[in-house]
Amino acid sequence: MVTPVPGVAGGAPARDAAALAAAAWVALRGVKDPELPAVDVVELGIVRDVRAEGGAGPVEVTITPTFSACPALHVIEAEVRQAVATLGVEARVVTSLSPPWSSDDMSDAAREKLRAFGIAPPQRHGGLIEIALDAPVRCPRCGHPDTRLRNAFGSTLCREIRTCRACGETFERFKPL
Amino acid sequence: MTVQPAAPTLAEGVRVALIARLTAMGDDELLLGHRDSEWTGHGPLLEEDIALANLAQDEIGHAVLWYGLRQALDGSVPDDLAFRRDPEDFRSCLLVELPRGDWAFTMLRQFLFDCYEAEALPRLARSSYAPLAEAAAKALREELFHLRHAGLWVQRLGLGTEESRSRAVAALERLWPELGGLLTPLPGDLLLAAERALPDWDTLTAATVGRARQALAAASLDPGHDPEVPEASGREVASPHRVELLATMQSVARSDPEAVAW
C-alpha cells in the first residue's frame, strides 16, 4: 500500500537515492540464473554494485559473469533490467570482469539451495582452486563423501558430473572457480 | 542498454598495435573453438563429446572477450568480425586452422594451445592496459580446466596402446613446428611490450615451449628440437584450411546479409 505524499505529483512516494538502490537490491532477489533456477543472482554473487543517481533513477547495476562464455548472461541482463524497471525507473546494466567472479562469492544460503536442488555446491577455496577441485565431494542426496569424478565437464560450463559410491546417485557438482 | 566501460585513451601507434594483437588473439580462439566444435556429436565417448563441446564454448567465449576489447578501441562489432570478415583479413595462425584430424591430433593441438595460454594469460593479467589485464585474469581461471583435461589425454595417448602412441607421435610431428607460428610476434608487439601492455615475447616463448616439453616428457613423448619461431608472422596469409573453415562457419550468416540474428 503506497501512501500518497503531499505535494508529489501522482502520489509517488518521495525516496532518495539510497532508498531506491535498496529497493533495487530487493527487486534483484527475484532474478534467477536460468541455468540454476534454485538461486537468485544476488546470492550467486554476480551483482557487484547498484547505484541510483537520485530518487527518480536511473539505476545502474554492475554484474559480472560466472564463466565468460556463459550463455545465460544475456538473459540475466534482460531480467535485471526488467526487475529494476518494475520500480518505475530507467535501468542500465554494466558488465565488469574485474575482479573475476569466484565461486567463493556465492553465499552460504545459495550453497544450501544448490544442495537441496541436487547439485553439490563448490567448496570454499580461498584461491587454492586446484586443491578444492581434488578435495572429497559429498553426495547431495545421501551426504556420503565417497564420490568419484565421472566427467570434468557437464551440462553447463560451471558443472562436472560425479557418482556416489555409497548410494549410486549420479549428480552434478558446481566447480570451484 | 548495456554499457561497456570506455577504453582508456592511448597513443595512436599503441592503439593500432593493440587492435592487431587483439584480433590475432580473438581469431586464434574462435578458430580453435570452431575446430573443437566439429567433434560435437562425433566424440569417441559421450563424456568426451560433452567435454570438448565445453572447451569449444570456452574458447569461443574468450574470442568474444578479445573482440570486445577491440570493439572498445575501434567500434568493430564482434559478430561482424567473426561472420562477415574475409579470410585474408583474419589473423589466425596455422596451428588452429589445420583440420581437426583424429582424436590424438585434436587433443595434442588443444594441449599445445593450452600450454601457451597457461603462460600467456598470467603475464597478460599484469598488462599495463587495464582492460586486457582484467580479461586475461578472467580467462585464466577457466583455462585451468582445459590444461588439466588435455594434459591427461596427452598422457593416455602417449602411455596407452601402440596405436594411441603412434597417433600421438604423428600428431606431434605435424603440430610442434606450428607452435612457432602461434608464438611469432606481430609487427606491433615490440611497441606493446615496451609499453608493458604485452609481456616480453622471448620469455613467453621459452616458458611455453618448456612447459609443453615437460608435460610431453611425462607422457614419454619427445618433440625434438625447439620449434622455429619465424621472423615474420604467417598470419597475413589465408591458408586453404582457414578458407575452408570460414566458408563453413560463415555460410549461414552470409546466406542472408540483412539478418541481425539467426
Interface residues (C-beta under 8 A of the other chain):
Chain A: E60 P65 F67 S68 A69 C70 P71 E77 R92 V93 V94 T95 S96 L97 S98 P99 P100 S102 I129 E130 R150 N151 A152 F153 G154 S155 L157 I161 K175 L177
Chain B: M1 T2 V3 Q4 P5 E47 I50 A51 A53 N54 L55 Q57 D58 I60 G61 H62 V64 L65 A133 E134 A135 A137 K138 A139 R141 E142 L144 F145 R148 H149
